[in-house]
Structure formats: C-alpha cells, structure tokens
Amino acid sequence: MDLTLNEVQSMLAESVDKFITNDYDFDTRQKYAGSELGYSADVWQTFADLGWTAVPFAEDDGGFAGGPIEIMLMMQRFGRGLLVEPYLANVVLAGGILRRAANTSQKARWLHPIISGELQATLAFVEPQSRYDIANILTTAVIDGDDWILNGSKGVVFNGGNSGLIIMPARTAGEQSDEDGITLFAVEADCDGISIKSYATIDGLQAAEITLTDVRVNSDTILGAVGEGFPTLDVVIDEATLAVCAEAVGIMQILKEKTVEYTKNRVQFGVPISSFQALQHRMVDMLTDCEQSYSLLLWATMVNADETAEAKRAVSAIKYMIGTAGQKVGQEAVQLHGGMGVTWEMDVAHYFKRLTAICQMFGNADWHLDKLADVPAS
Amino acid sequence: MHVTFTDEELAFRDEVRSFFLDELPDDIRNKRMQDVVLDPEDQIRFQKCLFKKGWAGVNWPVEYGGTGWSAVQQYIFATEMAAANAPGIVAFGLNMVGPIVYTFGNEEQKRRFLPDILESNIWWCQGYSEPGSGSDLASLKMRADKVDDHYVINGTKTWTTLGQFADWIFCLVRTSTDVARRQDGISFLLVDMSTPGVSIKPIITLDGDHEVNEVHFEDVEVPIENLVGEEGKGWTYGKVLLQHERTNITGAARSAYRLRRLRVQASKSIRGANPLTEDRNFMRKLAAIEVDLKALEFTDLRTLAAVASGQAPGPESSILKVKGTEIQQMIDLLTMEAAAYYALPYVRDQYVLDFPEIDRIGEGAETKSSLHYFNNRKASIYGGSNEIQKNIIAKHVLGL
C-alpha cells in the first residue's frame, strides 16, 4: 500500500491546479456557462493540447494510460474550479465505452478525434422511465439486412446537444430491465430520424432530450458484441460515478474553505460570526465530512485502480457518502452564508447547485445504500 | 378533548371548502395547477375575493374588519385554503403591518391605512434587514433625522421580498444613536415608495428568480405622521411583527398539501417508471415527514389558540419557524429526489400558462423541484435565521 502520488501524477495534479488558479476564476466560469455553447471551445482545445483529453486511454490509442487515480486528481480539481467543459461526457463516458468496446477502425473514427478535441461525444445512458437503473432500456434496435433500425427516447443526455457522436445503448433482445440483450451503438448526431432538444441544466452545464425515430445505422456502429453491451456500460457508469464523486469532494472542500473564510469576515453582534460556538461546531462537522469523504474517495479510487473484488462496492460506498455528507456540506455552506448564500452572484450558490446535481445522478444515497445492504457477507 | 370537529366546525369547513371551489377564479386555479407564478394582479384579485367574503383579516379583531375566528376556525381555513391549492396571502400587508397598525398605531393611522390593507388596495413590503444587519437586526443603520415636520431617511434595506410591486414599505429606522441599548433608538416608519429618493434594485436568487430586492433611500422625506407608535419604540413593535411573521412562515397547511400531492405522485407511474410507492426508502422518508408535520400542526394549533384568546404569539413562535421550515425543506428535498434525473433540466420558461405538453421537459413540475429546493433554502435564513430562533428560544423560553 502506498498513499503517495508518483511523479507523473503529481505533475498532472499541479498542472490542473495551475490552470484552475490562473485561467478559470468564477467570473470566467460564469461567462463560459452563459455562452451559447455552454462552455469554452478554446478551453476544450487547450485540454486536448495539454493531453488532458488523452489521460485514460491506452498509449496505442494516443493516450497516457492513466486510470481512476489520474481521473480522480483531475475531477477533484475540476470541482474546485466548477468547470463546465464536458470532460465527463467526452472522456469518461463516451471515451470509456470506446476504449473498451471499439475496434481499431471505430477508434480511429471516433476515439482519436475525441482525444484531439475535434469531436464532441457522449453516452445516452438515461431513458425517461429508467431512473437509476441503467439496464432499464426500452430503446430498440432491430436488424434490417446489414442495417439496424433504432427507435426510442433518451433523457437528460449530458452534453447531448453539442455532441457529434452519441453512444446509444439499445435493446436488441430481452425484457425491459434485463442486463442481457443490450447493444451499444455509436450513432452520429446528424443521422436522419434523430431529434435533439438541448437545454441548460441547474448546474450551468448542458443536456438534451433525444428521440430516435427509425434511425438507420449500419453494423459498423456496433461497439462490442451484439447483446453484450451491459458489462461495458456498467463499468463505465461506475467509473463516471467515481469521477463525479471526486468532483464532489473538490466542491465540498472549497465550500468548507469559503464558509470558514466568510464567517471570519461577517460581523454581527460586534464580532465575527465565526466566534459563535454553535457555528464553529457546524463547520467542524463540515470539515469532518470533507475529510471522511476524501478518505473514502481515495480508498474507492485505489480499489478501482487495482481492480480488487471490492471495486463495485466501493463505488456505491463513496456515492452514498457524497449523497449524504456532500448534501449536508452543501446545505450548511449556504446556510452559514445567510442570505448571501442564496444569491446568484455568490459562487457558493453555484457550487451548491453542482453538488446537488451530482447527488441526483448515477443513483442517490438510498440507491447505493440498498446496493451495499445487499452485498452478502464474505 | 376531542380531535373530531363539531357540527358547527364541520359546517364552517364546508363553507370554506365551497368558497374556494366556487370563488377562486379559474384562471388563477389553472396557473396554480400548472405551477405558473402569479402576476401581482392575480394575487390582488384573489385577496380581494377574500375581502369581499369578509375573510381577508383572518387573525384581525372584528372591530377592524377581521374575522374574529377561533383557533380551530383559523386552522380549518388554512387547511382548506392549502387543500384547494389557493395562492397564499402575501403577508406584508394583511399579516404583518396590519396588526402593527391596529395594535400600536393612532386612530388617524388606523383610519388611513387599515381599510386599504384589508382590501389589498396597497401592496406593502418589508424594510427590516440591511446589508450589514441580517441576524443582528438591532445593528441597523438606516437613519431617520427629524427636520421640522418630517423625517429625512438615508440608507439601504435588503432582501425586500416582492418590493418591485410594492406601493408602501414599512421600515425600522434609527432615530437616535444616543441610547443605552442599540434597540432603543429604533423607530417604525411607513414610507410611500413613490417618494423621491426611493430606488429599488433586483437581487437575483440562485434559482434565477427575481423575488427579492435592495431598496435605497437617499434624502427621502417622510411626514412625521407616518411614525407608528412612539419614537424609539420601533424595536418592540418590530419584534411583535416578527413573531407574527414566524407564525406565518410555518406553513403547516401548505406542507400537508404538498405531502399529499407527493403521495399521489408517488403512486403513479411517471414517464413509464415504476411508481415510487414501490420504493420502500422513499415511502419511509415520506412517512417520517408526515409524522413530524402532524406534530407541527398541533403545535401550531396550540399557538393559534393562545393568540385567539388575546395573547400575541410569544417567543414560542420561534419553534414553529424552525420546525416549519425544516419540514418544508425536507419536502423540497424529497420532491426533488422523486424527479431523479428530471430535477436537472433548467427550463424555467416552460412554466407559463398552457405551455404545450409536447414541448415540456419532465412531467408536471419535476424540473421545478430542484429550483424550488434551491430557492427555499432561504426559509431557514429569512424571518430571523433558524440559528437566531434557537438563540431566542434558549434565552426567552428556557431562560438560559
């Protein structure tokens, strides 16, 4: 066991820190979030130039062969910067599927342009009825000669409106929530029959509702084997869950820091409100929640990097903790900022909103606690 | 002791129920059902309906045009009003400044202000907090200097809810700094918002809404007859008003309505998903809030009974404020959890009357659940933060 970062990891962490500190202050973030695209194309290209879009991919694919630890280091810092650029959608979600399931020509067609920053992509893993069950898929794909015909609806697709490539899990066999019979299709957004309704989300990011009506694709778009997409989908969603948990920890830490700072400067009754014991104890609880969450994040990330038997359980553990402790830290940060905490102009309000959004995705606290409760004794 | 209503109370309940069924204008009912924010004209029209029926001054004494209702009647009224999904009453006139004027104002002020408050002819707003004076309200700095027959006021009030629609504002102002206690130099002034020198600036809240404002006063001349009660006694009056405000904030009846609506929603398949009644965790949380709320309803009733028997709501009203807002916020959270991913779209534009269903993102008000959760974080902050309420309880109830 070794809790230290290696030299490459330290450099990566430092370079992201430097970017967030120098080039991504809150006002800049708000400007990007409010732009038509919803993020900065220039920043995205910078990420590609710096090699950040290549981090988790194999060297053969032009990547840096990073893993969960490198993703954690980046996401935690993206959390501090409250980044709106679609790293999760492109690199973790779409990239995660492609690097595992795509063949050489599919990688050349879709993965390489994602890494170079030319192609925006995403994974449509939510359907209107699915809630948190990623196997709950009603979108169908039916074979027709060499082609497949897709019909169905995808909901709240992150980065959906900006994506040229949308990976669509579709049912090619089985019942509504069966894990078997799910096939992954790489569908280009300009195909006939795709309608995309894009909107901003509460955290300043972008998502879309997507409807597929007799969308015809050929079998070159199938990623992996027909009917066997679920294990890939499942592991990518776990990876994405870990990634947003790292982002959440970054947000919790900065909320704690900003709250402590604010209470030291806010004077009421002739003294800084930080001098009140009732508030001190609550900030101590915030700190404890941050430390515990960070510790659990490290464990969960290492367990996943080392691919131990606990990997899946660890994902549920950290997401449960973010769903409880993270939610609490967000609420407390707002409360201790008083009226200012609920204003649009204050950065804490926006950190709180992103943290809330993270709690709402990839399964809430109850969902993951159920998974943990169901694990048999070993 | 009986928990069941008497025949008289049942008859009263039926009367209230029919009133909301028959007299709540359809367009307002539609807006409420579609979660559309009411225009100020709608709000006034609704309050005028109540006035016409003689029900505008729910907790006012009969001599000033109030209902003179018993605690149980007030409870029934609040319950039925919420169950009909009627709009709330904008508190600043009817529930806040009205009681101050009839309790502490002189006869001329009562004649001049009470009828318009009761009839909702004048929209009032509240000038209490200042940028540097939130929880520590007594530190307020807005000055009112007496010059001949008027005061000249200078300063800034903040978090002024719906101030953008207001005709008048009631303010706590500092008329003297030469006092033993900071609370002693504070007076209660009524200010016409159209007076030269009054200007208003929106504050946008985290959900993107414009509900609160900052109000600036620059050499605003206010006639001396707009002072309520004695100069320097404003803190005492303001405190009484705050206790009324806290009782109003409780919102037990509204919470009960929202929980019932959430239960109905949970029993249905939304967007083809399994009904949440099959989700044991969700239903247990819902049930736990229901228990807490039932207790609050009866704590509320006990307070109403004390008020109806002539006492002002005392420091115990702080319990109602803390618990009432905690419950509201738990309902906010659970409602958002019910929406899962559909709490994420930020689509405020779709909450307009008769928005085409085909274009709607999420079902019903799913996408509004997160905005409401965000917006209502204010509930544990306004009206004196819940931390301040606990200080009040510690000091004035427990005597610590």
Interface residues (C-beta under 8 A of the other chain):
Chain A: V126 P128 Q129 S130 R131 Y132 L138 G155 V156 K197 Y199 A200 T201 I202 D203 A207 E209 V267 Q268 F269 G270 I273 F276 A278 L279 Q331 V334 Q335 G338 G339 G341 V342 T343 W344 E345 M346 A349 H350 F352 K353 T356 A357 Q360 M361 N364 D366 L369 D370
Chain B: S129 G132 S133 G134 S135 D136 S139 T158 W159 I203 I204 T205 L206 G208 S269 R271 G272 A273 N274 D279 N281 F282 M336 E337 A339 A340 Y341 Y342 A343 L344 P345 Y346 V347 I361 S370 L371 Y373 F374 N375 R377 K378 S380 I381 Y382 S385 N386 E387 K390
